[in-house]
């Protein structure tokens, strides 16, 4: 039924071997990853997690709705599985990596998440998508918090959503109203159960949702500067494949993702519909910070030609961000979102007004030669 790759090759060395050892007394964390077509992120994600991991369990393969972007037997088409096996052979000196796969498609992501959860032996289960990264110092702070307060049962993170490249991020009404919160870290033990993938939910041995107990919210961590760095909207390949899957998935209540990808990601026809939850206003801004070290390593490998990945041209993005019209309209949209989010319950005219103003902004925000 499942193939579980546990063997460690004799040539275990390089990045993982030089990784720092997790300090004694720190919580044992099982990282759980679901991946299909994870390139170019796979090896960098594993290298980032390895120093902090008790174990890393990777579930590779397609769910049924993603069969069109998978091989006939339900695996990645971009070499992800081979890269995972190579990492296991060459960069896993402490035998932390397990690779779970099956022939044929998985039913849904609940089943994939449960596949890594039922094998977890850590004190905590930390769910990570292959295109999600953290600053190492932030991971150390979180582990210290878990060590110092064993009652913490669940942790969520706010995301920074990178868009079209490494210098740009997207924000918007959907994200500011909770869409930027990712439930990722859960206490784990005997009798615990991974209940659902959407949203990620774990129940303890008494059947209690862990977010209903000692929950550490994304807002609390964001106040300390701890966030999740999400790169799922950077490379055209990932965006197009995800949109192909979303248009076929039964749980999605939108069915224009492929059209959005062509019109609003590849071409930027609607500069205030840039986030892939496309029925909410969103916009682009520059990223003023620094990336996690393994993302910088990946960028360096891309620049120096050690890997070939299609990137999105950025000239159009630069023109948009340099436009005075776009900046003014973006400020107005942020203000309107603030009002709409707090007053809509008692002022039903706000929402139609928001839609009308948004259409006007989109018509006038496109940069001109004078901008």
C-alpha positions, 0 to 999 in steps of 0.5 A, a space after each residue: 500500500 505505502 512505500 516507506 523509504 527509511 534506508 540511509 545510504 553510506 554517503 551521508 554528508 554535505 549540508 545536513 552533516 554540517 548542520 547544528 545539533 539540536 540543543 539538549 532538552 529542546 522539544 522533539 519535533 516531527 516535521 510533516 510535509 506533503 509534496 507534489 512537484 516541489 522543485 526548486 524548493 525540496 532540498 532547501 526546505 529539508 536543509 532548513 528544517 534538519 537542524 531542528 528536527 527529531 524527524 522529517 516525514 515527507 509524503 510525496 504524490 498527487 491527490 486525485 484532483 491533481 492527477 493532471 500535473 502528476 505522472 500516470 502512477 501519481 508521482 511528481 513530474 519534476 524529479 522531486 521524488 528522486 531529489 528526496 531520495 538523494 537527500 535521504 542518501 547523501 544528506 541525512 547522517 542522523 537518519 531523520 528522513 522518512 519518505 512515504 509514497 504510494 502507487 496511484 493517487 491519494 484520496 485527498 490531503 487529509 489522507 496525506 497529512 494523516 499518513 505522516 501524523 500516524 508515524 510521528 514520534 515527536 512531542 510536537 507535530 509541525 506541518 510545513 509545505 515545501 515552499 514555506 520557510 522560517 528564520 532559524 532564530 525564529 524557530 529557536 524562539 518557538 522551540 524555547 517557548 514550547 520547552 518553557 511552557 509545556 502547556 502550549 498545545 497549538 501554534 499558528 503563524 502569519 505568512 508573508 506571501 511573496 509574489 512573482 519574485 523575491 522582492 515583492 509581496 502581496 497583501 489584501 483584504 482576504 489576508 488581513 481578515 485571517 487569510 494570512 494565518 496558517 495553523 502549523 504546530 501542534 502538541 503530539 502524543 499517544 492517542 492524538 489524531 490529525 483530524 482535518 487538513 482544511 484547516 489543519 486540526 489536531 485532536 488530543 486523546 480526549 477528542 479536544 481541538 488543540 486550538 481550544 486549549 493553550 493556543 499561541 496565536 499568529 498575532 502573538 508571534 507576529 508581535 514578536 516578529 515571528 512569521 512564516 515566509 511563503 514562496 508559493 506565488 513566486 515561480 510560474 510553474 508552481 502557480 500554474 500547477 496549483 491553479 490547475 489543481 484548484 480548478 479541479 478540487 471539489 472543496 474549492 468554491 471558485 473555478 477561475 483559477 487558471 484564468 486568474 493565473 493567465 490574466 493576473 499573475 502572468 500578465 497583471 491585467 488587474 493590479 488589485 486582484 493579484 492574490 490567488 483568492 481573487 474575489 477579494 481586493 489585493 495589491 503588491 508591495 516591495 519586500 523590505 526585509 531579508 530572506 531565510 538563509 536557505 532561500 538565499 542559498 537557493 537564489 544564489 544557486 539560481 544566479 550561478 546557474 546550478 539549477 534552471 527554473 523559469 522565473 517571472 519577468 519583473 519589469 511590469 511589476 517594477 513599473 506598477 510599483 513606481 506608479 504614483 497612481 498605483 501607490 495612491 490607489 493602494 492607500 485608498 484600498 487599504 483605508 477602504 478595507 479598514 472601514 469595510 471590515 469594521 462597519 459593514 455589519 451596520 452599514 450595508 452600503 459600504 460593500 457596493 461602494 467598495 466594489 465601485 471604487 475598486 473598479 475605478 481604481 483598477 481603471 486608473 491605477 495602470 502606470 503611464 509614461 509620466 509615472 
